[in-house]
């Protein structure tokens, strides 16, 4: 889609990217350069929030700001409060009609702004979603996550079909989309909660009236050992239950019930996965939390049946599946030890940054 860059200069930046950064000194420069190297960088504003890093993350980001002379990047610093708080801080500083989110160890691909900015310039779409490349610590491509497909590409109303597609796939990564900024209330990310995207993104889709899908990867998601998504803790189970309770609370006999029941099912499936991966000392409590989620669902199912006469499908038996998954998980760990395949849990050291070589 052709776009006159002069018109973008006249209208000012369209899109702010909020970059949350914590103890990622070896990645933040690459993340910021993946934005600064975009052909439509003048249509974007970058807001970096250093969440109380204890390493050289702030200094590394400051070096990029100084090289850019502060033209495109605003660098903020706060005491460590977690990812949600950092995103909320960045979102409060946004003054553009659209916003996106980038974790400071991920990157945008070369095709990002060429694909996104012309769509945003139409000022018609509330949510723009795109696919994801999974990359390793060195930037090698590992896999791809399909969020948008060729069959449903382009612009659509956010109708029941669009909501069903989102809920069925349930790829809730906040950074796999850009959003109309006014979709968000003040401080929308739940502070102190893991799986915060699962709590926020579904509600954001319901607030939107339109969606544009780009069936190509535009972001590189870093799969690195030791990140928060690679470990499972009892707290994760509690956070997933809270999000599940919030989803069920939104079931009120209206036409959105199917959406929220599907959201709960996906949260419950994730909780089963997490339960199978907590340590031995936490497994009993994790199992109890999983059972409590099932009770939450049964109670809501009975309420909906009694008040509206609708029948809600009961959750399938899950205990055996969780224990089987847990056995397989630990067996894989033992195999890795036997084969002496060690995993590097150390942060990547800060090193001279290079331009983004990944194509879209």
Protein Blocks (a to p, Z undefined) as FASTA:
>chain_A
ZZdfklmmmnopfbdcddddehilklmmmmmmmmmmpmklmmpccddddehiablmlmmm
mmmmmmnnommpccdddddebjklmmmmmmmmpcbfbdcdddfkbccdfklmmmmmmmmm
nopafbdcdddddddfkopafbdcdfbdfklgcjddddfklmmmmmmnopabfklcccdf
klpcehkbcghiahklmmmmmmmmmmpmbdcdddbdfbdcdddehiaklpccfklmmmmm
mmmmmmmmmpgoiaklmmmmmmmmmmmmmmmmmmmmmcfklmmmmmmmmmmmmmmmmmmm
mmmmmmnopacdddddfklmmmmmmmmmmmmmmmmmmnopacdfbdcddddddddfbdZZ
